[in-house]
Every structure is written in C-alpha cells, then in structure tokens.
Amino acid sequence: NGTSCLRYCPQTAGQSPWGLLRIIYRDGTLCLRYCPQTVGQSPWGLLRIIYRNGTLCLRYNPQRYFSMNDAGAFLSENEIPLSENEIRKALGGTAAPLYVKRVTGSANDDAAALARSGAPEGTLVAAAEQTSGRGRNGRAYYCPAGSGVYFSVILRPERPDGAALTRVTPYAAVAVCRAVEEVCGASAEIKWVNDIIVRGKKVAGILAEAHGGAVILGVGVNVAVPDGGFIGLPGAGAVTDAPPRFARERIAGVAVRQFFELYRAADDDAVLEEYRSRSAVIGRAVTAAIGGAEETVFAAAIDGEFRLVIRRAGGETLALGSGEIRVKLQ
C-alpha cells in the first residue's frame, strides 16, 4: 500500500543473509539488531545502515530495485527481470510482439534475427543486461545489470538504406529525450548525432543498423548508477539518482511510443526544430576526427538533413554526415 516494509519470515533463519542485521524478539517486540563487524550495506543496495545523531537508521535507496522470488529469498539486483506488463502499459496498447529478457548478448542482434524470420515492424526486444552491447563503429557499449534498459525495435521503411538510418537516429534521439523527461523529470540534451546527455554526462546511446529489408533501432539508457559506478567511463552518467518505480520499463515503452508517433507523422521540420533546440554542441568548440585526424572546430549549426555544420580554424565550413566524424565536447 505504498509503504516500504521489512517482512519477518519465522520459518527461516533469524538473520539477514549478509550478517549485518539479526532479527530478535525481545520484550514482546520484534527488533533488528545491528552487527557492526559486518559491512554496512545490503548486497543488493536497497538498504544502507547509517549512524546519524546517535541513532542507527535504515536508509532506503529508491534508485535500487528490490524483489523476492517465490521461495521468499531476496533477489540480487542483477536477477530482477523487467516487467513485460509495465512496458506494454507505457507503449500505449500496441499489439506488436514484445520480447523481454533479463540478459542477452545484444538486443540489436536478437531483433535482427527476428526481422530475418519475418517479424513485423514495431517488434520490440528489451533486456535488463547486455553482455555484448555495441555502439557505433563496433565499439563496446557498457550494459550492466540492474541499472539500465537496453531495447531494440524493428522498422521496415520503404528503402532501408543510408537515408533511412540518417533520419531514424535523430527521431529516436528526440523520443528518448522526451521519455527520460516524462518518466524521471530529467532535462535531456542531444550530443550530435546519437548520444543523450543529462547534467553533462552521457546517459543513453542510439545505434541504427540496416539488416536486409529492415532497420534495427537500438537504444541503451543508463537509468541509475550501477553498483561500483561507471568504472573507466568518466563521461558516463545516469538519468537520475532516484528513479521512480518501473523507470526502466517506462522509459523503454515511452521512448518507443514517442518514436513511432514522430516516425509515422514524418514531419522532418518539427523533429529538426526540436533536435536543434536540444543540441548540446551548437555554438560550442568541439573536437572532431576528420579524415583520421583530430582537430578543434566550431559547431555552427545542424542543417536540414541533420548534418552537423562546422567551421574550421581557417574559416572553411563543412556539413558532416553521421558516419564521418566523432565529436567530443570541450
């Protein structure tokens, strides 16, 4: 009923599995006894033990997910599945096939295999963890368990070529920004061409790939900070420190719903206007890799074909396509 509770199971051993708290019955009262020799945090990150103003407290971490299996045992964070029902609710009633996985190698690869078998447009694969996630140019993409959502959707444009990919990516970027704002209230920007930025950190990436007669649109979103943080990834961040319940499912569902609303309306001018207004690069100096060499350039504009218009040190102006450069904010 909207309250976070600790439930005592008398048929089980009278202490927590990590040894931090012991359940005792004293003077008619059920108590939690603190064991200071153990680590001050539960293994799944839901509760932290803190000592504040002379009082021992249990601190609830709302950004951590919590569940139990049918036998009453606590599930660790990376064991908690996504809720298919919550994703469907956020999608808004679509009848398209939905495949929900706790862990997969690559949701894009799963969706591509489904596309080859004839799966219709709108088929969605969503996972709580990827072991072989990838970004542009085959670069590895960090997809840990329990903190993000990784999803791929099948598109069947009339011409699944480079032009379709160029259009799909900015449409998806706008949709993901809308989703993280709707679900978590986080103001989101777009770092051309396929990264979503919140509070100066990358929280999501987009990868669109052509597979035969289909385009696979893949999105990975860091909803919360994983245990241990984003090790070795100083530019990575999370959408929020305290995501609401079912934030992963809702972000996936809302992003896909928003994408298809934009995609089917096919109003490039409206999408371009919002894409520009959300730009994290326009009017800034950026480092661009052009022709294999990095140089500092000025990001002047995004043109009508969603290309980044840059001005080089000598005054030369270039309009660059998504496959031609890497952009780093300075």
Secondary structure, DSSP 8 states (H G I E B T S, - for coil): ---------TTS-SB-TTSSEEEEEETTEEEEEE-TTS-SB-TTSSEEEEEETTEEEEEE-TTS---B-TTS-B--GGG----HHHHHHHHTS--S-EEEES-BS-HHHHHHHHHHTT--TT-EEEES-BSS-B-GGG-B----TTTEEEEEEEE--SS-SHHHHHHHHHHHHHHHHHHHHHHH----EEETTTEEEETTEEEEEEEEEEETTEEEEEEEEE-S--TT--TT-TTB--S-SS--TTHHHHHHHHHHHHHHHHHHHT-HHHHHHHHHHTBSSTTSEEEEEETTEEEEEEEEEE-TTS-EEEE-TTS-EEEE-TTT--EEE-
